[in-house]
Amino acid sequence: MDLQHIRKEFPLLNTTVNGKPLVYLDNAATTQKPCAVTDALLSYYRTINSNIHRGVHHLSQQATEAFEESRECVRKFMNAARQEEIIFTKGTTEAINLVAHGFARKFLKKGERVLVTVADHHSDFVPWQQACLQSGAEFDVMPVERDGSLNLALLEQKLALKPKLFAFPHISNVLGIENPVKQICAMAHAQGVTVLVDGAQGIAHCKVDVNELDCDFYCWSAHKIYGSTGIGVLYGKYDCLEKLPPYQFGGEMIEEVDLGQTSFAALPFKFEAGTPPIAEAISLKSTLEFVQNIGFDALRKHEEKLTGLAIEGLRRIDGIEIYGKEEGHSGVVSFNLEGAYHYDTGVILDQLGIAVRTGHHCAQPLMKHFGIPGCVRASFAIYNTEEEVERLLAGVEKAAQMLR
């Protein structure tokens, strides 16, 4: 892997912040975009800008073809059985809301329950909480161990209560812990429980084969995997999607409209009302080709090396607390300096040109689990270097000297 060649694909990395070269370590929030992706966006607007699925003219046909080519690329990338199982959304949040809305309308009622984990991102926690409040179903929250991992024996007991659905993260956005998705899906299905996986972090760090995982739903955002903002994917098994009612109503998702009633289009269009983010969806093909050209083995090996170096270095700093298991942080390390507020640490690092994330990371129940208001999170991507890890460690050392 030619790291310098890869970095040239990301011009923004040449930015200076406060007179210092940027060290971008906020990749769990959003990754930078390679030239192939930004070129694809510009190419759409400059050469085939037109609405899709609605016109017989040349530009509309070209745009529609490119849009559906991208859907097929996603299908292959995830190893889904058919194109109709790939729904384009604005991102992970909308994808989860789409499923939660359908469950609240059709499947949830008083006496039913939904199971989530305390480590879930708010985008997977709140939609199900609200779906239960609307339907009268019970909202059951699975605790995690002190290190953030799931107790599978306890999960077995929770699943034996036969919730309608279990939603959980593939990889924690705070701790980087990768949950055993395939095993959990098998456990849930043995009890007749539907499974939704929040793949916002998982899609960027490991090869996702939905056929092998056997999940019922898998949701992710392109901007977590070097793609555009405003476009994401809901994968759902065909039978599961067929049973869900539409999420939004309007153009594109209808079959026929009469004065008294409306019939809806077949999958995937039933869930794609209105004009979608066409350019962003088309650019997704370039995004996935970029990742595939690197390969997940090389990508993961590089991220694990950088994360390991960061954890090893942080442990040498007095007063550092690192959250999560000893090993297996999947490109993420979250920490605090004893006696220092996480925001202040982040401000000092920013003055040194180092971009990290501070706060509760949209995971307040997990922060309460650790008894903290928030923490500092450094997250790594394919373009980060060992020298940048050294700059992070030097920056944390300086913050420790200033704040304690």
C-alpha positions as CSV (number, residue, x, y, z in Angstrom):
1,M,0.0,0.0,0.0
2,D,1.5,3.3,-1.1
3,L,0.3,5.7,1.6
4,Q,1.7,8.8,0.0
5,H,-0.1,8.0,-3.2
6,I,-3.3,7.5,-1.3
7,R,-2.9,10.8,0.6
8,K,-2.6,12.7,-2.8
9,E,-6.2,11.6,-3.5
10,F,-7.3,13.8,-0.5
11,P,-6.3,17.4,-1.2
12,L,-7.9,18.7,2.0
13,L,-5.2,16.9,4.0
14,N,-2.8,19.6,2.8
15,T,-4.7,22.2,4.9
16,T,-2.9,24.1,7.7
17,V,-4.7,24.9,11.0
18,N,-3.2,27.6,13.2
19,G,-0.1,27.5,11.0
20,K,0.4,23.8,11.5
21,P,-0.2,20.9,9.1
22,L,-3.7,19.4,9.7
23,V,-3.8,16.0,11.5
24,Y,-7.4,14.9,10.8
25,L,-8.4,12.3,13.4
26,D,-12.2,12.8,13.4
27,N,-12.9,10.0,10.9
28,A,-15.6,8.3,12.9
29,A,-17.7,11.5,12.5
30,T,-16.9,11.8,8.8
31,T,-14.1,10.8,6.5
32,Q,-12.4,13.0,3.9
33,K,-13.4,12.4,0.2
34,P,-10.9,11.2,-2.5
35,C,-10.8,13.0,-5.8
36,A,-12.6,10.1,-7.5
37,V,-15.7,10.9,-5.4
38,T,-15.6,14.7,-5.8
39,D,-15.0,14.2,-9.6
40,A,-18.0,12.0,-9.8
41,L,-20.2,14.7,-8.2
42,L,-19.0,17.4,-10.5
43,S,-19.3,15.1,-13.5
44,Y,-23.0,14.5,-12.8
45,Y,-23.8,18.2,-12.6
46,R,-21.7,19.1,-15.6
47,T,-22.7,16.3,-18.0
48,I,-26.0,14.6,-17.2
49,N,-27.8,16.8,-14.7
50,S,-31.4,15.6,-14.8
51,N,-34.1,14.0,-12.7
52,I,-34.3,10.2,-12.8
53,H,-36.9,7.5,-13.5
54,R,-39.3,10.1,-14.9
55,G,-38.2,11.2,-18.3
56,V,-37.7,9.7,-21.7
57,H,-35.2,12.3,-22.8
58,H,-31.5,11.5,-23.2
59,L,-30.2,13.2,-20.0
60,S,-32.8,11.6,-17.8
61,Q,-32.0,8.2,-19.3
62,Q,-28.3,8.7,-18.6
63,A,-28.9,9.9,-15.1
64,T,-31.2,6.9,-14.3
65,E,-28.8,4.4,-15.7
66,A,-25.9,5.9,-13.6
67,F,-28.1,5.9,-10.5
68,E,-29.2,2.3,-10.9
69,E,-25.6,1.2,-11.7
70,S,-24.7,2.6,-8.3
71,R,-27.4,0.6,-6.6
72,E,-26.1,-2.5,-8.3
73,C,-22.6,-1.7,-7.1
74,V,-23.9,-1.4,-3.5
75,R,-25.7,-4.7,-3.9
76,K,-22.5,-6.5,-4.9
77,F,-20.5,-4.7,-2.2
78,M,-22.8,-6.0,0.5
79,N,-23.5,-9.3,-1.3
80,A,-27.3,-8.7,-1.2
81,A,-29.5,-11.2,-3.1
82,R,-31.2,-8.6,-5.3
83,Q,-31.3,-4.9,-6.1
84,E,-34.7,-4.4,-4.6
85,E,-33.1,-5.0,-1.2
86,I,-31.0,-1.8,-1.5
87,I,-32.9,1.3,-0.5
88,F,-31.2,4.7,-0.9
89,T,-31.7,7.0,2.1
90,K,-30.1,10.3,3.4
91,G,-28.0,8.2,5.8
92,T,-28.0,5.8,8.7
93,T,-30.4,7.9,10.7
94,E,-33.1,8.0,8.0
95,A,-32.6,4.3,7.3
96,I,-33.2,3.4,10.9
97,N,-36.1,5.8,11.2
98,L,-37.7,4.2,8.1
99,V,-37.7,0.8,9.8
100,A,-38.8,2.1,13.2
101,H,-41.6,4.0,11.6
102,G,-42.9,0.9,9.8
103,F,-42.6,-1.2,13.0
104,A,-44.5,1.4,15.0
105,R,-47.3,1.5,12.5
106,K,-47.7,-2.2,11.8
107,F,-45.9,-4.5,14.2
108,L,-45.6,-2.9,17.6
109,K,-48.4,-2.7,20.2
110,K,-48.9,-2.9,23.9
111,G,-47.3,-6.1,25.3
112,E,-44.6,-6.2,22.6
113,R,-41.1,-5.1,23.1
114,V,-38.0,-3.8,21.3
115,L,-34.5,-4.4,22.5
116,V,-31.5,-2.1,22.0
117,T,-28.2,-1.7,23.9
118,V,-27.0,1.1,26.1
119,A,-24.0,1.6,23.8
120,D,-26.2,2.5,20.8
121,H,-25.7,5.8,19.0
122,H,-28.7,8.1,19.5
123,S,-29.7,7.4,15.9
124,D,-30.4,3.8,16.8
125,F,-31.6,4.4,20.4
126,V,-34.1,7.3,20.0
127,P,-36.1,6.1,17.0
128,W,-36.9,2.8,18.8
129,Q,-37.6,4.6,22.1
130,Q,-40.0,6.8,20.3
131,A,-41.6,3.9,18.3
132,C,-42.3,2.2,21.6
133,L,-43.8,5.4,23.1
134,Q,-46.1,5.8,20.1
135,S,-47.2,2.1,20.0
136,G,-47.3,1.3,23.7
137,A,-44.6,-1.3,23.3
138,E,-41.9,-1.8,26.0
139,F,-38.5,-0.3,25.3
140,D,-35.9,-2.7,26.7
141,V,-32.3,-1.6,27.0
142,M,-29.5,-4.2,27.1
143,P,-26.6,-3.2,29.5
144,V,-23.0,-3.7,28.6
145,E,-20.0,-4.8,30.6
146,R,-17.7,-2.2,32.1
147,D,-15.4,-2.5,29.1
148,G,-18.4,-1.9,26.8
149,S,-18.7,-5.4,25.5
150,L,-22.0,-7.4,25.3
151,N,-22.6,-10.2,27.8
152,L,-23.9,-12.8,25.4
153,A,-25.4,-15.0,28.2
154,L,-27.5,-12.0,29.4
155,L,-28.4,-11.3,25.8
156,E,-29.7,-14.9,25.4
157,Q,-32.0,-14.2,28.3
158,K,-33.2,-11.0,26.8
159,L,-33.9,-12.6,23.5
160,A,-35.8,-15.4,25.2
161,L,-38.4,-12.7,26.1
162,K,-39.0,-12.6,22.3
163,P,-38.8,-8.9,21.5
164,K,-40.1,-7.9,18.0
165,L,-36.7,-6.6,17.1
166,F,-33.2,-6.3,18.4
167,A,-31.2,-3.3,17.2
168,F,-27.5,-2.9,18.0
169,P,-24.3,-1.4,16.5
170,H,-21.9,-3.4,14.4
171,I,-19.0,-1.3,15.8
172,S,-19.4,1.1,18.7
173,N,-18.7,4.7,17.5
174,V,-17.2,5.5,21.0
175,L,-15.3,2.4,21.8
176,G,-14.5,0.7,18.5
177,I,-15.8,-2.6,19.9
178,E,-16.9,-4.9,17.1
179,N,-19.9,-7.0,18.1
180,P,-20.2,-10.6,16.8
181,V,-23.0,-9.8,14.3
182,K,-23.3,-13.3,12.8
183,Q,-23.5,-15.0,16.2
184,I,-26.0,-12.5,17.5
185,C,-28.2,-12.8,14.4
186,A,-28.2,-16.6,14.8
187,M,-29.2,-16.2,18.5
188,A,-32.0,-13.8,17.7
189,H,-33.4,-15.8,14.8
190,A,-33.5,-18.9,17.0
191,Q,-36.0,-17.0,19.1
192,G,-37.9,-15.5,16.1
193,V,-36.5,-12.0,16.7
194,T,-35.9,-9.6,13.8
195,V,-32.4,-8.0,13.8
196,L,-31.4,-4.5,12.7
197,V,-27.6,-3.7,12.6
198,D,-26.5,-0.1,12.8
199,G,-23.5,-0.3,10.4
200,A,-22.5,3.3,10.4
201,Q,-19.0,2.4,11.8
202,G,-18.9,-1.2,10.6
203,I,-19.2,-0.4,6.9
204,A,-15.9,1.6,7.0
205,H,-13.8,-1.0,8.8
206,C,-14.8,-4.5,7.7
207,K,-16.2,-6.3,4.7
208,V,-19.9,-6.6,5.2
209,D,-21.5,-9.6,3.6
210,V,-25.2,-9.5,4.6
211,N,-25.8,-13.0,3.2
212,E,-23.2,-14.4,5.6
213,L,-24.2,-12.2,8.5
214,D,-27.9,-13.1,8.0
215,C,-29.1,-9.8,9.4
216,D,-32.6,-8.6,8.5
217,F,-31.7,-5.0,8.2
218,Y,-28.3,-3.2,7.8
219,C,-28.0,0.6,7.8
220,W,-25.0,2.8,6.8
221,S,-23.9,6.2,5.6
222,A,-21.6,6.9,2.7
223,H,-19.8,9.8,4.5
224,K,-18.3,7.3,7.0
225,I,-16.6,5.4,4.2
226,Y,-15.0,8.2,2.1
227,G,-18.2,9.1,0.3
228,S,-20.6,12.0,0.1
229,T,-22.8,13.3,2.8
230,G,-26.5,13.1,2.3
231,I,-26.6,9.5,0.9
232,G,-26.9,6.2,2.8
233,V,-28.2,2.7,2.4
234,L,-30.8,0.6,4.0
235,Y,-30.4,-3.1,3.2
236,G,-33.3,-5.2,4.1
237,K,-34.3,-8.8,3.3
238,Y,-36.9,-8.7,0.5
239,D,-39.6,-10.3,2.7
240,C,-38.9,-7.9,5.5
241,L,-39.1,-4.8,3.3
242,E,-42.2,-6.0,1.6
243,K,-44.1,-6.2,4.9
244,L,-43.1,-2.6,6.0
245,P,-45.5,0.2,5.1
246,P,-44.2,3.2,3.2
247,Y,-42.2,5.8,5.2
248,Q,-42.9,8.9,3.1
249,F,-45.5,9.6,0.5
250,G,-45.3,11.5,-2.8
251,G,-43.7,11.3,-6.2
252,E,-41.8,8.2,-7.3
253,M,-43.2,5.8,-4.7
254,I,-46.7,5.6,-6.1
255,E,-48.1,3.1,-8.6
256,E,-51.5,4.7,-9.2
257,V,-53.4,7.6,-7.5
258,D,-57.2,7.9,-7.5
259,L,-59.3,10.3,-5.6
260,G,-60.1,7.8,-2.9
261,Q,-57.0,5.7,-2.6
262,T,-53.4,5.2,-3.8
263,S,-51.4,2.0,-4.6
264,F,-47.7,2.1,-4.1
265,A,-44.7,1.1,-6.3
266,A,-42.7,-2.0,-5.9
267,L,-39.4,-2.2,-4.1
268,P,-37.1,-0.4,-3.9
269,F,-39.2,2.6,-5.0
270,K,-41.8,2.2,-2.3
271,F,-39.3,3.8,0.1
272,E,-37.7,6.4,-2.2
273,A,-40.3,9.2,-2.3
274,G,-39.3,12.4,-4.0
275,T,-36.2,13.5,-5.8
276,P,-33.3,11.7,-4.2
277,P,-29.7,13.0,-3.8
278,I,-28.9,11.9,-7.3
279,A,-25.3,13.1,-7.6
280,E,-24.4,11.7,-4.2
281,A,-25.9,8.3,-5.0
282,I,-24.1,8.2,-8.3
283,S,-20.8,9.1,-6.6
284,L,-21.3,6.2,-4.3
285,K,-20.1,3.8,-7.0
286,S,-16.8,5.7,-7.1
287,T,-16.6,5.6,-3.3
288,L,-16.9,1.8,-3.1
289,E,-14.5,1.3,-6.0
290,F,-11.9,3.4,-4.2
291,V,-12.3,1.2,-1.1
292,Q,-12.2,-2.0,-3.0
293,N,-9.1,-1.0,-4.9
294,I,-7.3,-0.7,-1.5
295,G,-8.9,-3.8,0.0
296,F,-10.3,-4.3,3.4
297,D,-7.4,-6.4,4.6
298,A,-4.9,-3.6,3.9
299,L,-7.3,-1.0,5.2
300,R,-8.0,-2.8,8.5
301,K,-4.3,-3.8,9.0
302,H,-3.3,-0.1,8.7
303,E,-6.0,1.2,11.0
304,E,-5.2,-1.4,13.6
305,K,-1.6,-0.6,13.5
306,L,-2.2,3.2,14.1
307,T,-4.8,2.5,16.8
308,G,-2.4,0.2,18.6
309,L,0.4,2.8,18.5
310,A,-2.0,5.4,19.8
311,I,-3.2,3.3,22.7
312,E,0.3,2.2,23.6
313,G,1.5,5.8,23.6
314,L,-1.5,7.1,25.6
315,R,-0.9,4.5,28.3
316,R,2.5,6.0,28.9
317,I,0.9,9.3,29.8
318,D,0.1,9.7,33.5
319,G,-3.5,10.1,34.3
320,I,-5.0,8.9,31.1
321,E,-8.1,6.7,31.2
322,I,-8.9,4.8,28.0
323,Y,-12.5,3.5,27.6
324,G,-13.3,0.1,26.2
325,K,-11.6,-3.3,26.0
326,E,-7.8,-3.7,26.2
327,E,-7.7,-4.7,22.5
328,G,-9.9,-4.4,19.4
329,H,-10.7,-0.7,19.0
330,S,-11.4,-0.8,15.2
331,G,-9.9,2.5,14.3
332,V,-11.2,4.4,17.4
333,V,-9.7,5.3,20.8
334,S,-11.6,7.3,23.4
335,F,-10.0,8.7,26.5
336,N,-9.8,11.5,29.1
337,L,-7.1,13.2,31.0
338,E,-7.6,12.9,34.8
339,G,-8.7,16.3,36.2
340,A,-9.2,17.8,32.7
341,Y,-12.4,18.5,30.9
342,H,-12.6,16.8,27.5
343,Y,-13.5,20.0,25.7
344,D,-10.4,21.7,27.0
345,T,-8.2,18.9,25.8
346,G,-9.8,19.1,22.3
347,V,-9.2,22.9,22.2
348,I,-5.5,22.5,22.9
349,L,-5.2,19.8,20.3
350,D,-6.9,22.0,17.8
351,Q,-4.4,24.8,18.5
352,L,-1.8,22.3,17.5
353,G,-3.6,21.4,14.2
354,I,-5.0,18.1,15.5
355,A,-8.7,17.5,14.8
356,V,-10.4,15.1,17.3
357,R,-13.9,14.9,18.5
358,T,-15.0,15.8,22.1
359,G,-18.3,15.4,23.8
360,H,-20.8,12.6,24.4
361,H,-20.6,11.4,20.7
362,C,-24.3,11.0,20.5
363,A,-24.1,8.2,23.0
364,Q,-25.3,9.8,26.3
365,P,-26.6,6.5,27.8
366,L,-23.1,5.0,27.3
367,M,-21.4,8.1,28.9
368,K,-23.7,7.7,31.9
369,H,-22.6,4.0,32.0
370,F,-19.0,5.2,32.4
371,G,-20.0,8.0,34.8
372,I,-18.6,10.8,32.6
373,P,-20.1,13.7,30.7
374,G,-18.0,13.0,27.7
375,C,-14.5,12.1,26.4
376,V,-12.0,12.8,23.7
377,R,-12.1,10.5,20.6
378,A,-9.4,10.0,18.0
379,S,-10.4,7.9,15.0
380,F,-8.2,6.8,12.2
381,A,-8.6,6.2,8.4
382,I,-6.6,4.9,5.5
383,Y,-4.8,8.2,4.9
384,N,-3.5,8.7,8.5
385,T,0.2,8.1,9.3
386,E,2.4,7.0,12.2
387,E,3.8,10.5,12.3
388,E,0.3,11.9,12.9
389,V,-0.1,9.4,15.8
390,E,3.1,10.8,17.3
391,R,1.8,14.4,16.9
392,L,-1.4,13.3,18.7
393,L,0.6,11.8,21.6
394,A,2.8,14.9,21.8
395,G,-0.3,17.1,21.8
396,V,-2.0,15.1,24.6
397,E,1.3,15.3,26.6
398,K,1.2,19.1,26.2
399,A,-2.5,19.2,27.2
400,A,-1.7,17.2,30.3
401,Q,1.0,19.7,31.3
402,M,-1.3,22.6,30.8
403,L,-4.5,21.3,32.4
404,R,-3.3,19.5,35.4
